[in-house]
Amino acid sequence: MERCRTLREYSEFVARIRKYADEETAIEKAVDRAVTECIAEGILANFLRSQRAEVVAVSIFE
């Protein structure tokens, strides 16, 4: 992961979803929170902005 920025950022995104899912009552809120924060912090920002709806839908069902 040290050599691949995209993989490192994806790993951070997934870790946030897992963390927030433990804290939140609904997975939808956890995913939305992770997406919003990652965009704000520049983590997969371009991809998440352009594919937000699909990312949220896939993340909820995975």
N, CA, C and O atoms as a Maestro MAE file, in Angstrom:
{
 s_m_m2io_version
 :::
 2.0.0
}

f_m_ct {
 s_m_title
 :::
 protein
 m_atom[248] {
  # First column is atom index #
  i_m_mmod_type
  r_m_x_coord
  r_m_y_coord
  r_m_z_coord
  i_m_residue_number
  s_m_chain_name
  s_m_pdb_residue_name
  s_m_pdb_atom_name
  i_m_atomic_number
  :::
  1 25 0.815 -1.196 0.000 1 A "MET " " N  " 7
  2 3 0.000 0.000 0.000 1 A "MET " " CA " 6
  3 2 0.861 1.263 0.000 1 A "MET " " C  " 6
  4 15 0.399 2.328 -0.409 1 A "MET " " O  " 8
  5 25 2.084 1.150 0.447 2 A "GLU " " N  " 7
  6 3 2.970 2.311 0.456 2 A "GLU " " CA " 6
  7 2 3.252 2.826 -0.947 2 A "GLU " " C  " 6
  8 15 3.480 4.019 -1.144 2 A "GLU " " O  " 8
  9 25 3.238 1.927 -1.916 3 A "ARG " " N  " 7
  10 3 3.573 2.318 -3.286 3 A "ARG " " CA " 6
  11 2 2.362 2.688 -4.124 3 A "ARG " " C  " 6
  12 15 2.513 3.238 -5.215 3 A "ARG " " O  " 8
  13 25 1.173 2.399 -3.639 4 A "CYS " " N  " 7
  14 3 -0.032 2.644 -4.433 4 A "CYS " " CA " 6
  15 2 -0.990 3.568 -3.669 4 A "CYS " " C  " 6
  16 15 -1.669 3.148 -2.732 4 A "CYS " " O  " 8
  17 25 -1.023 4.796 -4.080 5 A "ARG " " N  " 7
  18 3 -1.856 5.794 -3.399 5 A "ARG " " CA " 6
  19 2 -3.333 5.418 -3.440 5 A "ARG " " C  " 6
  20 15 -4.035 5.550 -2.437 5 A "ARG " " O  " 8
  21 25 -3.804 4.957 -4.578 6 A "THR " " N  " 7
  22 3 -5.219 4.613 -4.724 6 A "THR " " CA " 6
  23 2 -5.609 3.497 -3.766 6 A "THR " " C  " 6
  24 15 -6.656 3.569 -3.122 6 A "THR " " O  " 8
  25 25 -4.791 2.488 -3.669 7 A "LEU " " N  " 7
  26 3 -5.073 1.382 -2.750 7 A "LEU " " CA " 6
  27 2 -5.069 1.859 -1.301 7 A "LEU " " C  " 6
  28 15 -5.924 1.457 -0.513 7 A "LEU " " O  " 8
  29 25 -4.120 2.704 -0.952 8 A "ARG " " N  " 7
  30 3 -4.032 3.254 0.405 8 A "ARG " " CA " 6
  31 2 -5.290 4.068 0.719 8 A "ARG " " C  " 6
  32 15 -5.858 3.946 1.804 8 A "ARG " " O  " 8
  33 25 -5.716 4.891 -0.228 9 A "GLU " " N  " 7
  34 3 -6.904 5.716 -0.012 9 A "GLU " " CA " 6
  35 2 -8.169 4.864 0.064 9 A "GLU " " C  " 6
  36 15 -9.062 5.142 0.864 9 A "GLU " " O  " 8
  37 25 -8.242 3.836 -0.762 10 A "TYR " " N  " 7
  38 3 -9.399 2.935 -0.709 10 A "TYR " " CA " 6
  39 2 -9.457 2.231 0.649 10 A "TYR " " C  " 6
  40 15 -10.529 2.073 1.234 10 A "TYR " " O  " 8
  41 25 -8.306 1.819 1.131 11 A "SER " " N  " 7
  42 3 -8.226 1.172 2.431 11 A "SER " " CA " 6
  43 2 -8.714 2.110 3.534 11 A "SER " " C  " 6
  44 15 -9.431 1.686 4.440 11 A "SER " " O  " 8
  45 25 -8.332 3.364 3.460 12 A "GLU " " N  " 7
  46 3 -8.781 4.362 4.437 12 A "GLU " " CA " 6
  47 2 -10.295 4.543 4.353 12 A "GLU " " C  " 6
  48 15 -10.969 4.632 5.380 12 A "GLU " " O  " 8
  49 25 -10.820 4.598 3.157 13 A "PHE " " N  " 7
  50 3 -12.259 4.752 2.952 13 A "PHE " " CA " 6
  51 2 -13.021 3.583 3.581 13 A "PHE " " C  " 6
  52 15 -13.995 3.798 4.303 13 A "PHE " " O  " 8
  53 25 -12.593 2.371 3.317 14 A "VAL " " N  " 7
  54 3 -13.246 1.182 3.863 14 A "VAL " " CA " 6
  55 2 -13.135 1.148 5.393 14 A "VAL " " C  " 6
  56 15 -14.087 0.781 6.082 14 A "VAL " " O  " 8
  57 25 -11.979 1.530 5.909 15 A "ALA " " N  " 7
  58 3 -11.788 1.552 7.366 15 A "ALA " " CA " 6
  59 2 -12.769 2.528 8.018 15 A "ALA " " C  " 6
  60 15 -13.315 2.252 9.086 15 A "ALA " " O  " 8
  61 25 -12.981 3.656 7.370 16 A "ARG " " N  " 7
  62 3 -13.932 4.635 7.926 16 A "ARG " " CA " 6
  63 2 -15.352 4.099 7.909 16 A "ARG " " C  " 6
  64 15 -16.098 4.284 8.871 16 A "ARG " " O  " 8
  65 25 -15.727 3.443 6.835 17 A "ILE " " N  " 7
  66 3 -17.068 2.854 6.777 17 A "ILE " " CA " 6
  67 2 -17.246 1.867 7.921 17 A "ILE " " C  " 6
  68 15 -18.264 1.891 8.613 17 A "ILE " " O  " 8
  69 25 -16.266 1.003 8.120 18 A "ARG " " N  " 7
  70 3 -16.361 0.012 9.200 18 A "ARG " " CA " 6
  71 2 -16.452 0.678 10.572 18 A "ARG " " C  " 6
  72 15 -17.249 0.271 11.418 18 A "ARG " " O  " 8
  73 25 -15.639 1.692 10.778 19 A "LYS " " N  " 7
  74 3 -15.645 2.406 12.054 19 A "LYS " " CA " 6
  75 2 -16.995 3.066 12.304 19 A "LYS " " C  " 6
  76 15 -17.574 2.926 13.381 19 A "LYS " " O  " 8
  77 25 -17.490 3.781 11.304 20 A "TYR " " N  " 7
  78 3 -18.752 4.493 11.465 20 A "TYR " " CA " 6
  79 2 -19.938 3.533 11.540 20 A "TYR " " C  " 6
  80 15 -20.939 3.840 12.188 20 A "TYR " " O  " 8
  81 25 -19.839 2.397 10.896 21 A "ALA " " N  " 7
  82 3 -20.912 1.404 10.963 21 A "ALA " " CA " 6
  83 2 -21.054 0.876 12.393 21 A "ALA " " C  " 6
  84 15 -22.157 0.556 12.838 21 A "ALA " " O  " 8
  85 25 -19.932 0.788 13.103 22 A "ASP " " N  " 7
  86 3 -19.982 0.369 14.506 22 A "ASP " " CA " 6
  87 2 -20.611 1.449 15.387 22 A "ASP " " C  " 6
  88 15 -21.228 1.145 16.408 22 A "ASP " " O  " 8
  89 25 -20.452 2.705 14.987 23 A "GLU " " N  " 7
  90 3 -20.947 3.832 15.779 23 A "GLU " " CA " 6
  91 2 -22.380 4.240 15.421 23 A "GLU " " C  " 6
  92 15 -23.148 4.658 16.287 23 A "GLU " " O  " 8
  93 25 -22.726 4.117 14.153 24 A "GLU " " N  " 7
  94 3 -24.028 4.580 13.658 24 A "GLU " " CA " 6
  95 2 -25.079 3.472 13.765 24 A "GLU " " C  " 6
  96 15 -24.740 2.292 13.862 24 A "GLU " " O  " 8
  97 25 -26.329 3.854 13.747 25 A "THR " " N  " 7
  98 3 -27.394 2.865 13.775 25 A "THR " " CA " 6
  99 2 -27.693 2.305 12.388 25 A "THR " " C  " 6
  100 15 -28.169 1.175 12.271 25 A "THR " " O  " 8
  101 25 -27.425 3.069 11.345 26 A "ALA " " N  " 7
  102 3 -27.729 2.628 9.982 26 A "ALA " " CA " 6
  103 2 -26.475 2.661 9.119 26 A "ALA " " C  " 6
  104 15 -25.699 3.614 9.172 26 A "ALA " " O  " 8
  105 25 -26.286 1.628 8.335 27 A "ILE " " N  " 7
  106 3 -25.118 1.555 7.449 27 A "ILE " " CA " 6
  107 2 -25.148 2.689 6.437 27 A "ILE " " C  " 6
  108 15 -24.096 3.184 6.031 27 A "ILE " " O  " 8
  109 25 -26.339 3.107 6.025 28 A "GLU " " N  " 7
  110 3 -26.452 4.193 5.060 28 A "GLU " " CA " 6
  111 2 -25.808 5.474 5.588 28 A "GLU " " C  " 6
  112 15 -25.125 6.184 4.851 28 A "GLU " " O  " 8
  113 25 -26.030 5.759 6.859 29 A "LYS " " N  " 7
  114 3 -25.438 6.948 7.469 29 A "LYS " " CA " 6
  115 2 -23.924 6.817 7.572 29 A "LYS " " C  " 6
  116 15 -23.195 7.786 7.360 29 A "LYS " " O  " 8
  117 25 -23.461 5.627 7.893 30 A "ALA " " N  " 7
  118 3 -22.015 5.395 8.010 30 A "ALA " " CA " 6
  119 2 -21.329 5.594 6.668 30 A "ALA " " C  " 6
  120 15 -20.280 6.235 6.599 30 A "ALA " " O  " 8
  121 25 -21.902 5.057 5.609 31 A "VAL " " N  " 7
  122 3 -21.319 5.190 4.279 31 A "VAL " " CA " 6
  123 2 -21.345 6.641 3.828 31 A "VAL " " C  " 6
  124 15 -20.350 7.152 3.313 31 A "VAL " " O  " 8
  125 25 -22.470 7.301 4.017 32 A "ASP " " N  " 7
  126 3 -22.578 8.709 3.615 32 A "ASP " " CA " 6
  127 2 -21.568 9.572 4.364 32 A "ASP " " C  " 6
  128 15 -20.956 10.465 3.778 32 A "ASP " " O  " 8
  129 25 -21.396 9.312 5.638 33 A "ARG " " N  " 7
  130 3 -20.425 10.067 6.445 33 A "ARG " " CA " 6
  131 2 -19.000 9.838 5.938 33 A "ARG " " C  " 6
  132 15 -18.220 10.783 5.817 33 A "ARG " " O  " 8
  133 25 -18.666 8.585 5.646 34 A "ALA " " N  " 7
  134 3 -17.326 8.264 5.152 34 A "ALA " " CA " 6
  135 2 -17.077 8.930 3.800 34 A "ALA " " C  " 6
  136 15 -16.002 9.486 3.575 34 A "ALA " " O  " 8
  137 25 -18.049 8.880 2.910 35 A "VAL " " N  " 7
  138 3 -17.908 9.509 1.591 35 A "VAL " " CA " 6
  139 2 -17.706 11.013 1.741 35 A "VAL " " C  " 6
  140 15 -16.803 11.580 1.125 35 A "VAL " " O  " 8
  141 25 -18.521 11.652 2.538 36 A "THR " " N  " 7
  142 3 -18.434 13.100 2.733 36 A "THR " " CA " 6
  143 2 -17.078 13.501 3.300 36 A "THR " " C  " 6
  144 15 -16.454 14.445 2.817 36 A "THR " " O  " 8
  145 25 -16.625 12.791 4.318 37 A "GLU " " N  " 7
  146 3 -15.339 13.117 4.936 37 A "GLU " " CA " 6
  147 2 -14.175 12.878 3.987 37 A "GLU " " C  " 6
  148 15 -13.252 13.688 3.910 37 A "GLU " " O  " 8
  149 25 -14.221 11.766 3.266 38 A "CYS " " N  " 7
  150 3 -13.126 11.464 2.348 38 A "CYS " " CA " 6
  151 2 -13.031 12.511 1.242 38 A "CYS " " C  " 6
  152 15 -11.929 12.920 0.876 38 A "CYS " " O  " 8
  153 25 -14.150 12.942 0.714 39 A "ILE " " N  " 7
  154 3 -14.134 13.995 -0.303 39 A "ILE " " CA " 6
  155 2 -13.510 15.264 0.280 39 A "ILE " " C  " 6
  156 15 -12.661 15.890 -0.355 39 A "ILE " " O  " 8
  157 25 -13.925 15.635 1.470 40 A "ALA " " N  " 7
  158 3 -13.416 16.852 2.110 40 A "ALA " " CA " 6
  159 2 -11.912 16.776 2.368 40 A "ALA " " C  " 6
  160 15 -11.222 17.796 2.344 40 A "ALA " " O  " 8
  161 25 -11.406 15.569 2.615 41 A "GLU " " N  " 7
  162 3 -9.993 15.390 2.933 41 A "GLU " " CA " 6
  163 2 -9.147 14.977 1.723 41 A "GLU " " C  " 6
  164 15 -7.950 14.722 1.857 41 A "GLU " " O  " 8
  165 25 -9.766 14.913 0.556 42 A "GLY " " N  " 7
  166 3 -9.022 14.584 -0.658 42 A "GLY " " CA " 6
  167 2 -8.718 13.110 -0.818 42 A "GLY " " C  " 6
  168 15 -7.814 12.750 -1.573 42 A "GLY " " O  " 8
  169 25 -9.438 12.258 -0.137 43 A "ILE " " N  " 7
  170 3 -9.249 10.811 -0.234 43 A "ILE " " CA " 6
  171 2 -10.211 10.285 -1.292 43 A "ILE " " C  " 6
  172 15 -11.426 10.309 -1.093 43 A "ILE " " O  " 8
  173 25 -9.687 9.819 -2.391 44 A "LEU " " N  " 7
  174 3 -10.489 9.352 -3.533 44 A "LEU " " CA " 6
  175 2 -11.510 10.410 -3.947 44 A "LEU " " C  " 6
  176 15 -12.585 10.075 -4.446 44 A "LEU " " O  " 8
  177 25 -11.184 11.660 -3.745 45 A "ALA " " N  " 7
  178 3 -12.145 12.745 -3.904 45 A "ALA " " CA " 6
  179 2 -12.778 12.811 -5.289 45 A "ALA " " C  " 6
  180 15 -14.002 12.890 -5.393 45 A "ALA " " O  " 8
  181 25 -11.991 12.780 -6.343 46 A "ASN " " N  " 7
  182 3 -12.554 12.878 -7.692 46 A "ASN " " CA " 6
  183 2 -13.490 11.716 -7.986 46 A "ASN " " C  " 6
  184 15 -14.581 11.912 -8.522 46 A "ASN " " O  " 8
  185 25 -13.073 10.526 -7.640 47 A "PHE " " N  " 7
  186 3 -13.895 9.337 -7.884 47 A "PHE " " CA " 6
  187 2 -15.182 9.396 -7.070 47 A "PHE " " C  " 6
  188 15 -16.267 9.154 -7.599 47 A "PHE " " O  " 8
  189 25 -15.063 9.714 -5.795 48 A "LEU " " N  " 7
  190 3 -16.252 9.752 -4.942 48 A "LEU " " CA " 6
  191 2 -17.230 10.838 -5.364 48 A "LEU " " C  " 6
  192 15 -18.443 10.643 -5.282 48 A "LEU " " O  " 8
  193 25 -16.722 11.971 -5.813 49 A "ARG " " N  " 7
  194 3 -17.615 13.039 -6.298 49 A "ARG " " CA " 6
  195 2 -18.399 12.574 -7.527 49 A "ARG " " C  " 6
  196 15 -19.612 12.771 -7.613 49 A "ARG " " O  " 8
  197 25 -17.700 11.961 -8.462 50 A "SER " " N  " 7
  198 3 -18.349 11.596 -9.723 50 A "SER " " CA " 6
  199 2 -19.197 10.335 -9.626 50 A "SER " " C  " 6
  200 15 -20.117 10.145 -10.421 50 A "SER " " O  " 8
  201 25 -18.899 9.480 -8.669 51 A "GLN " " N  " 7
  202 3 -19.594 8.187 -8.569 51 A "GLN " " CA " 6
  203 2 -20.296 7.996 -7.222 51 A "GLN " " C  " 6
  204 15 -20.558 6.864 -6.815 51 A "GLN " " O  " 8
  205 25 -20.592 9.067 -6.551 52 A "ARG " " N  " 7
  206 3 -21.110 8.996 -5.182 52 A "ARG " " CA " 6
  207 2 -22.307 8.063 -5.034 52 A "ARG " " C  " 6
  208 15 -22.299 7.194 -4.162 52 A "ARG " " O  " 8
  209 25 -23.321 8.220 -5.855 53 A "ALA " " N  " 7
  210 3 -24.531 7.407 -5.724 53 A "ALA " " CA " 6
  211 2 -24.226 5.925 -5.882 53 A "ALA " " C  " 6
  212 15 -24.731 5.096 -5.124 53 A "ALA " " O  " 8
  213 25 -23.411 5.599 -6.854 54 A "GLU " " N  " 7
  214 3 -23.062 4.192 -7.073 54 A "GLU " " CA " 6
  215 2 -22.221 3.641 -5.925 54 A "GLU " " C  " 6
  216 15 -22.435 2.511 -5.485 54 A "GLU " " O  " 8
  217 25 -21.267 4.432 -5.438 55 A "VAL " " N  " 7
  218 3 -20.425 4.006 -4.318 55 A "VAL " " CA " 6
  219 2 -21.278 3.736 -3.090 55 A "VAL " " C  " 6
  220 15 -21.086 2.726 -2.414 55 A "VAL " " O  " 8
  221 25 -22.211 4.619 -2.795 56 A "VAL " " N  " 7
  222 3 -23.082 4.442 -1.636 56 A "VAL " " CA " 6
  223 2 -23.911 3.170 -1.806 56 A "VAL " " C  " 6
  224 15 -24.003 2.360 -0.884 56 A "VAL " " O  " 8
  225 25 -24.506 2.997 -2.967 57 A "ALA " " N  " 7
  226 3 -25.353 1.825 -3.199 57 A "ALA " " CA " 6
  227 2 -24.550 0.533 -3.068 57 A "ALA " " C  " 6
  228 15 -25.000 -0.407 -2.413 57 A "ALA " " O  " 8
  229 25 -23.398 0.476 -3.668 58 A "VAL " " N  " 7
  230 3 -22.571 -0.735 -3.626 58 A "VAL " " CA " 6
  231 2 -22.081 -0.990 -2.204 58 A "VAL " " C  " 6
  232 15 -22.079 -2.133 -1.747 58 A "VAL " " O  " 8
  233 25 -21.673 0.051 -1.510 59 A "SER " " N  " 7
  234 3 -21.146 -0.096 -0.163 59 A "SER " " CA " 6
  235 2 -22.191 -0.618 0.805 59 A "SER " " C  " 6
  236 15 -21.874 -1.388 1.712 59 A "SER " " O  " 8
  237 25 -23.419 -0.207 0.618 60 A "ILE " " N  " 7
  238 3 -24.494 -0.645 1.495 60 A "ILE " " CA " 6
  239 2 -24.776 -2.131 1.297 60 A "ILE " " C  " 6
  240 15 -25.030 -2.852 2.262 60 A "ILE " " O  " 8
  241 25 -24.731 -2.584 0.058 61 A "PHE " " N  " 7
  242 3 -25.067 -3.977 -0.230 61 A "PHE " " CA " 6
  243 2 -23.905 -4.938 -0.069 61 A "PHE " " C  " 6
  244 15 -24.110 -6.152 -0.036 61 A "PHE " " O  " 8
  245 25 -22.700 -4.425 0.030 62 A "GLU " " N  " 7
  246 3 -21.528 -5.279 0.244 62 A "GLU " " CA " 6
  247 2 -21.360 -5.467 1.724 62 A "GLU " " C  " 6
  248 15 -20.434 -6.153 2.157 62 A "GLU " " O  " 8
  :::
 }
 m_bond[247] {
  # First column is bond index #
  i_m_from
  i_m_to
  i_m_order
  :::
  1 1 2 1
  2 2 3 1
  3 3 4 2
  4 3 5 1
  5 5 6 1
  6 6 7 1
  7 7 8 2
  8 7 9 1
  9 9 10 1
  10 10 11 1
  11 11 12 2
  12 11 13 1
  13 13 14 1
  14 14 15 1
  15 15 16 2
  16 15 17 1
  17 17 18 1
  18 18 19 1
  19 19 20 2
  20 19 21 1
  21 21 22 1
  22 22 23 1
  23 23 24 2
  24 23 25 1
  25 25 26 1
  26 26 27 1
  27 27 28 2
  28 27 29 1
  29 29 30 1
  30 30 31 1
  31 31 32 2
  32 31 33 1
  33 33 34 1
  34 34 35 1
  35 35 36 2
  36 35 37 1
  37 37 38 1
  38 38 39 1
  39 39 40 2
  40 39 41 1
  41 41 42 1
  42 42 43 1
  43 43 44 2
  44 43 45 1
  45 45 46 1
  46 46 47 1
  47 47 48 2
  48 47 49 1
  49 49 50 1
  50 50 51 1
  51 51 52 2
  52 51 53 1
  53 53 54 1
  54 54 55 1
  55 55 56 2
  56 55 57 1
  57 57 58 1
  58 58 59 1
  59 59 60 2
  60 59 61 1
  61 61 62 1
  62 62 63 1
  63 63 64 2
  64 63 65 1
  65 65 66 1
  66 66 67 1
  67 67 68 2
  68 67 69 1
  69 69 70 1
  70 70 71 1
  71 71 72 2
  72 71 73 1
  73 73 74 1
  74 74 75 1
  75 75 76 2
  76 75 77 1
  77 77 78 1
  78 78 79 1
  79 79 80 2
  80 79 81 1
  81 81 82 1
  82 82 83 1
  83 83 84 2
  84 83 85 1
  85 85 86 1
  86 86 87 1
  87 87 88 2
  88 87 89 1
  89 89 90 1
  90 90 91 1
  91 91 92 2
  92 91 93 1
  93 93 94 1
  94 94 95 1
  95 95 96 2
  96 95 97 1
  97 97 98 1
  98 98 99 1
  99 99 100 2
  100 99 101 1
  101 101 102 1
  102 102 103 1
  103 103 104 2
  104 103 105 1
  105 105 106 1
  106 106 107 1
  107 107 108 2
  108 107 109 1
  109 109 110 1
  110 110 111 1
  111 111 112 2
  112 111 113 1
  113 113 114 1
  114 114 115 1
  115 115 116 2
  116 115 117 1
  117 117 118 1
  118 118 119 1
  119 119 120 2
  120 119 121 1
  121 121 122 1
  122 122 123 1
  123 123 124 2
  124 123 125 1
  125 125 126 1
  126 126 127 1
  127 127 128 2
  128 127 129 1
  129 129 130 1
  130 130 131 1
  131 131 132 2
  132 131 133 1
  133 133 134 1
  134 134 135 1
  135 135 136 2
  136 135 137 1
  137 137 138 1
  138 138 139 1
  139 139 140 2
  140 139 141 1
  141 141 142 1
  142 142 143 1
  143 143 144 2
  144 143 145 1
  145 145 146 1
  146 146 147 1
  147 147 148 2
  148 147 149 1
  149 149 150 1
  150 150 151 1
  151 151 152 2
  152 151 153 1
  153 153 154 1
  154 154 155 1
  155 155 156 2
  156 155 157 1
  157 157 158 1
  158 158 159 1
  159 159 160 2
  160 159 161 1
  161 161 162 1
  162 162 163 1
  163 163 164 2
  164 163 165 1
  165 165 166 1
  166 166 167 1
  167 167 168 2
  168 167 169 1
  169 169 170 1
  170 170 171 1
  171 171 172 2
  172 171 173 1
  173 173 174 1
  174 174 175 1
  175 175 176 2
  176 175 177 1
  177 177 178 1
  178 178 179 1
  179 179 180 2
  180 179 181 1
  181 181 182 1
  182 182 183 1
  183 183 184 2
  184 183 185 1
  185 185 186 1
  186 186 187 1
  187 187 188 2
  188 187 189 1
  189 189 190 1
  190 190 191 1
  191 191 192 2
  192 191 193 1
  193 193 194 1
  194 194 195 1
  195 195 196 2
  196 195 197 1
  197 197 198 1
  198 198 199 1
  199 199 200 2
  200 199 201 1
  201 201 202 1
  202 202 203 1
  203 203 204 2
  204 203 205 1
  205 205 206 1
  206 206 207 1
  207 207 208 2
  208 207 209 1
  209 209 210 1
  210 210 211 1
  211 211 212 2
  212 211 213 1
  213 213 214 1
  214 214 215 1
  215 215 216 2
  216 215 217 1
  217 217 218 1
  218 218 219 1
  219 219 220 2
  220 219 221 1
  221 221 222 1
  222 222 223 1
  223 223 224 2
  224 223 225 1
  225 225 226 1
  226 226 227 1
  227 227 228 2
  228 227 229 1
  229 229 230 1
  230 230 231 1
  231 231 232 2
  232 231 233 1
  233 233 234 1
  234 234 235 1
  235 235 236 2
  236 235 237 1
  237 237 238 1
  238 238 239 1
  239 239 240 2
  240 239 241 1
  241 241 242 1
  242 242 243 1
  243 243 244 2
  244 243 245 1
  245 245 246 1
  246 246 247 1
  247 247 248 2
  :::
 }
}
